[in-house]
Amino acid sequence: MLTLYSYPELFGVADNNGYGLKVYAFLKLAGVPFVHEHIFDASSAPRGQLPYIVDDGETIGDSETIIAHLVSKYGLTIDADLTPAQRIADHLVTRMLDDLYWVMSYSRWKDERYFPAFRDSFMAQHSQIDEAGMNKAREYNAQRYYFQGIGRYAPDQAYARGLADLQVLADLVPADGYAHGPKPTSIDAGIYGFIANIHFFPIPTPLKAFVTAHPNLVRHCEAVHAAVSR
């Protein structure tokens, strides 16, 4: 059976990383049976990044590559009815979520106001990780943020980027149904992967405040969460 390897759960969310949760939600929405294995160390993963899958002995990393593989191999029709314009929009939203990822991660690991709550909550749920391990991960992430660029921003400037991304989602996500109609498609899995990692986390970042203030984002997130938690 196909196995998904991704980061651990937190606050009732199946993966505390947006990309792993995106693949998890896609598999659930598309009806593909799988086993979910949580790991902490990504060093043995393809390119040292999670998530990845092992499917009939084939190891595949990168969330978009994984989804493309699944659609092709299993003949999945979750996106079959999308128009060319909708596919273009999905591509642009997917790239925007890549930007939101960095701000969301920054809010947990770099911002002194929120890191202690994230650290303590993570250790409380995953006792095998101690404070030294969290601090080591924080130092590693600080290097990533610096070289990516978000780490060179003051907090208000960093959040301005993430809030702009969230505003686009707030304008795109409908009050009812899913992104492209009454049935979820793969972009709903992608949006959920990131919004759930903001909405369900009781850490009062500016990103959390924005999502809470937009009922359409909350409703969409909770609808997908209910669908993938069965």
Contacts in CASP RR format, 6 or more apart in sequence:
PFRMAT RR
TARGET T0000
AUTHOR 0000-0000-0000
METHOD contacts of the structure
MODEL  1
MLTLYSYPELFGVADNNGYGLKVYAFLKLAGVPFVHEHIFDASSAPRGQL
PYIVDDGETIGDSETIIAHLVSKYGLTIDADLTPAQRIADHLVTRMLDDL
YWVMSYSRWKDERYFPAFRDSFMAQHSQIDEAGMNKAREYNAQRYYFQGI
GRYAPDQAYARGLADLQVLADLVPADGYAHGPKPTSIDAGIYGFIANIHF
FPIPTPLKAFVTAHPNLVRHCEAVHAAVSR
1 33 0 8 1.000
1 34 0 8 1.000
1 35 0 8 1.000
2 27 0 8 1.000
2 32 0 8 1.000
2 33 0 8 1.000
2 34 0 8 1.000
2 35 0 8 1.000
2 53 0 8 1.000
2 54 0 8 1.000
2 55 0 8 1.000
2 56 0 8 1.000
3 34 0 8 1.000
3 35 0 8 1.000
3 36 0 8 1.000
3 37 0 8 1.000
3 53 0 8 1.000
3 54 0 8 1.000
3 55 0 8 1.000
4 20 0 8 1.000
4 23 0 8 1.000
4 24 0 8 1.000
4 27 0 8 1.000
4 34 0 8 1.000
4 35 0 8 1.000
4 36 0 8 1.000
4 37 0 8 1.000
4 51 0 8 1.000
4 53 0 8 1.000
5 37 0 8 1.000
5 38 0 8 1.000
5 39 0 8 1.000
5 45 0 8 1.000
5 50 0 8 1.000
5 51 0 8 1.000
5 52 0 8 1.000
5 53 0 8 1.000
5 54 0 8 1.000
6 15 0 8 1.000
6 17 0 8 1.000
6 19 0 8 1.000
6 20 0 8 1.000
6 21 0 8 1.000
6 23 0 8 1.000
6 24 0 8 1.000
6 36 0 8 1.000
6 37 0 8 1.000
6 38 0 8 1.000
6 39 0 8 1.000
6 50 0 8 1.000
6 51 0 8 1.000
7 15 0 8 1.000
7 16 0 8 1.000
7 17 0 8 1.000
7 20 0 8 1.000
7 38 0 8 1.000
7 39 0 8 1.000
7 40 0 8 1.000
7 42 0 8 1.000
7 50 0 8 1.000
7 51 0 8 1.000
8 15 0 8 1.000
8 16 0 8 1.000
8 38 0 8 1.000
8 39 0 8 1.000
8 40 0 8 1.000
8 125 0 8 1.000
8 126 0 8 1.000
9 15 0 8 1.000
9 16 0 8 1.000
9 38 0 8 1.000
9 125 0 8 1.000
10 16 0 8 1.000
10 121 0 8 1.000
10 122 0 8 1.000
10 125 0 8 1.000
10 201 0 8 1.000
11 121 0 8 1.000
11 200 0 8 1.000
11 201 0 8 1.000
11 202 0 8 1.000
12 200 0 8 1.000
13 21 0 8 1.000
13 196 0 8 1.000
13 197 0 8 1.000
13 200 0 8 1.000
13 201 0 8 1.000
13 225 0 8 1.000
14 21 0 8 1.000
14 24 0 8 1.000
14 36 0 8 1.000
14 228 0 8 1.000
14 229 0 8 1.000
15 21 0 8 1.000
15 24 0 8 1.000
15 38 0 8 1.000
15 51 0 8 1.000
15 193 0 8 1.000
16 122 0 8 1.000
16 197 0 8 1.000
17 50 0 8 1.000
17 51 0 8 1.000
17 197 0 8 1.000
18 101 0 8 1.000
18 104 0 8 1.000
18 190 0 8 1.000
18 193 0 8 1.000
18 194 0 8 1.000
18 196 0 8 1.000
18 197 0 8 1.000
19 50 0 8 1.000
19 51 0 8 1.000
19 63 0 8 1.000
19 101 0 8 1.000
19 193 0 8 1.000
20 50 0 8 1.000
20 51 0 8 1.000
20 63 0 8 1.000
20 193 0 8 1.000
21 192 0 8 1.000
21 193 0 8 1.000
21 194 0 8 1.000
21 196 0 8 1.000
21 197 0 8 1.000
22 63 0 8 1.000
22 189 0 8 1.000
22 190 0 8 1.000
22 192 0 8 1.000
22 193 0 8 1.000
22 194 0 8 1.000
23 51 0 8 1.000
23 53 0 8 1.000
23 63 0 8 1.000
23 66 0 8 1.000
23 67 0 8 1.000
23 189 0 8 1.000
24 36 0 8 1.000
24 51 0 8 1.000
24 228 0 8 1.000
25 188 0 8 1.000
25 189 0 8 1.000
25 190 0 8 1.000
25 192 0 8 1.000
25 193 0 8 1.000
25 224 0 8 1.000
25 228 0 8 1.000
26 67 0 8 1.000
26 70 0 8 1.000
26 78 0 8 1.000
26 186 0 8 1.000
26 189 0 8 1.000
26 190 0 8 1.000
27 34 0 8 1.000
27 70 0 8 1.000
28 227 0 8 1.000
28 228 0 8 1.000
28 230 0 8 1.000
29 78 0 8 1.000
29 184 0 8 1.000
29 186 0 8 1.000
29 188 0 8 1.000
29 189 0 8 1.000
29 224 0 8 1.000
29 227 0 8 1.000
29 228 0 8 1.000
30 70 0 8 1.000
30 74 0 8 1.000
30 76 0 8 1.000
30 78 0 8 1.000
30 186 0 8 1.000
32 70 0 8 1.000
32 74 0 8 1.000
32 76 0 8 1.000
34 53 0 8 1.000
39 50 0 8 1.000
40 126 0 8 1.000
40 128 0 8 1.000
40 129 0 8 1.000
42 48 0 8 1.000
42 49 0 8 1.000
42 50 0 8 1.000
45 51 0 8 1.000
45 52 0 8 1.000
45 61 0 8 1.000
46 52 0 8 1.000
46 59 0 8 1.000
46 60 0 8 1.000
46 61 0 8 1.000
46 62 0 8 1.000
47 61 0 8 1.000
47 62 0 8 1.000
49 61 0 8 1.000
49 62 0 8 1.000
51 61 0 8 1.000
51 63 0 8 1.000
51 66 0 8 1.000
52 59 0 8 1.000
52 60 0 8 1.000
52 61 0 8 1.000
52 62 0 8 1.000
52 66 0 8 1.000
53 59 0 8 1.000
53 60 0 8 1.000
53 61 0 8 1.000
53 66 0 8 1.000
53 69 0 8 1.000
54 60 0 8 1.000
55 69 0 8 1.000
55 70 0 8 1.000
55 73 0 8 1.000
60 66 0 8 1.000
60 69 0 8 1.000
64 94 0 8 1.000
67 186 0 8 1.000
70 76 0 8 1.000
71 78 0 8 1.000
71 79 0 8 1.000
78 184 0 8 1.000
78 185 0 8 1.000
78 186 0 8 1.000
79 87 0 8 1.000
79 90 0 8 1.000
79 185 0 8 1.000
79 186 0 8 1.000
82 90 0 8 1.000
82 180 0 8 1.000
82 185 0 8 1.000
86 180 0 8 1.000
89 172 0 8 1.000
89 187 0 8 1.000
90 179 0 8 1.000
90 185 0 8 1.000
90 186 0 8 1.000
90 187 0 8 1.000
93 168 0 8 1.000
93 169 0 8 1.000
93 172 0 8 1.000
93 187 0 8 1.000
93 191 0 8 1.000
94 187 0 8 1.000
94 190 0 8 1.000
96 165 0 8 1.000
96 168 0 8 1.000
97 165 0 8 1.000
97 190 0 8 1.000
97 191 0 8 1.000
97 194 0 8 1.000
99 161 0 8 1.000
99 162 0 8 1.000
99 165 0 8 1.000
100 162 0 8 1.000
100 165 0 8 1.000
100 166 0 8 1.000
100 194 0 8 1.000
101 194 0 8 1.000
102 145 0 8 1.000
102 148 0 8 1.000
102 149 0 8 1.000
102 150 0 8 1.000
103 150 0 8 1.000
103 158 0 8 1.000
103 159 0 8 1.000
103 161 0 8 1.000
103 162 0 8 1.000
103 165 0 8 1.000
103 207 0 8 1.000
104 162 0 8 1.000
104 194 0 8 1.000
104 197 0 8 1.000
104 198 0 8 1.000
104 207 0 8 1.000
105 141 0 8 1.000
105 145 0 8 1.000
106 145 0 8 1.000
106 150 0 8 1.000
106 151 0 8 1.000
106 158 0 8 1.000
107 114 0 8 1.000
107 159 0 8 1.000
107 203 0 8 1.000
107 205 0 8 1.000
107 206 0 8 1.000
107 207 0 8 1.000
108 114 0 8 1.000
108 115 0 8 1.000
108 118 0 8 1.000
108 203 0 8 1.000
109 115 0 8 1.000
109 118 0 8 1.000
109 137 0 8 1.000
109 138 0 8 1.000
109 141 0 8 1.000
109 142 0 8 1.000
109 145 0 8 1.000
110 138 0 8 1.000
110 141 0 8 1.000
110 142 0 8 1.000
110 145 0 8 1.000
110 151 0 8 1.000
111 155 0 8 1.000
111 205 0 8 1.000
113 155 0 8 1.000
114 203 0 8 1.000
114 204 0 8 1.000
114 205 0 8 1.000
115 138 0 8 1.000
117 203 0 8 1.000
118 201 0 8 1.000
118 203 0 8 1.000
119 131 0 8 1.000
119 134 0 8 1.000
119 138 0 8 1.000
121 203 0 8 1.000
122 129 0 8 1.000
122 134 0 8 1.000
123 129 0 8 1.000
123 130 0 8 1.000
123 131 0 8 1.000
123 134 0 8 1.000
142 151 0 8 1.000
145 151 0 8 1.000
146 152 0 8 1.000
150 158 0 8 1.000
150 161 0 8 1.000
151 158 0 8 1.000
153 161 0 8 1.000
159 205 0 8 1.000
159 206 0 8 1.000
159 207 0 8 1.000
162 207 0 8 1.000
163 206 0 8 1.000
163 207 0 8 1.000
163 210 0 8 1.000
166 207 0 8 1.000
166 210 0 8 1.000
166 211 0 8 1.000
166 214 0 8 1.000
166 217 0 8 1.000
167 210 0 8 1.000
169 191 0 8 1.000
169 195 0 8 1.000
169 217 0 8 1.000
170 210 0 8 1.000
170 214 0 8 1.000
170 216 0 8 1.000
170 217 0 8 1.000
172 179 0 8 1.000
173 179 0 8 1.000
173 191 0 8 1.000
173 216 0 8 1.000
173 217 0 8 1.000
173 220 0 8 1.000
174 181 0 8 1.000
174 216 0 8 1.000
174 220 0 8 1.000
175 215 0 8 1.000
175 216 0 8 1.000
175 219 0 8 1.000
176 219 0 8 1.000
177 220 0 8 1.000
177 223 0 8 1.000
178 184 0 8 1.000
178 185 0 8 1.000
178 188 0 8 1.000
178 220 0 8 1.000
178 223 0 8 1.000
178 224 0 8 1.000
179 185 0 8 1.000
179 187 0 8 1.000
179 188 0 8 1.000
179 191 0 8 1.000
179 220 0 8 1.000
180 187 0 8 1.000
184 224 0 8 1.000
184 227 0 8 1.000
188 220 0 8 1.000
188 224 0 8 1.000
189 224 0 8 1.000
191 220 0 8 1.000
191 221 0 8 1.000
191 224 0 8 1.000
192 220 0 8 1.000
192 221 0 8 1.000
192 224 0 8 1.000
192 225 0 8 1.000
192 228 0 8 1.000
195 211 0 8 1.000
195 217 0 8 1.000
195 220 0 8 1.000
195 221 0 8 1.000
196 221 0 8 1.000
196 224 0 8 1.000
196 225 0 8 1.000
198 205 0 8 1.000
198 207 0 8 1.000
198 208 0 8 1.000
198 211 0 8 1.000
199 208 0 8 1.000
199 211 0 8 1.000
199 212 0 8 1.000
199 217 0 8 1.000
199 218 0 8 1.000
199 221 0 8 1.000
199 222 0 8 1.000
200 221 0 8 1.000
200 225 0 8 1.000
201 208 0 8 1.000
211 217 0 8 1.000
211 218 0 8 1.000
211 221 0 8 1.000
212 218 0 8 1.000
END
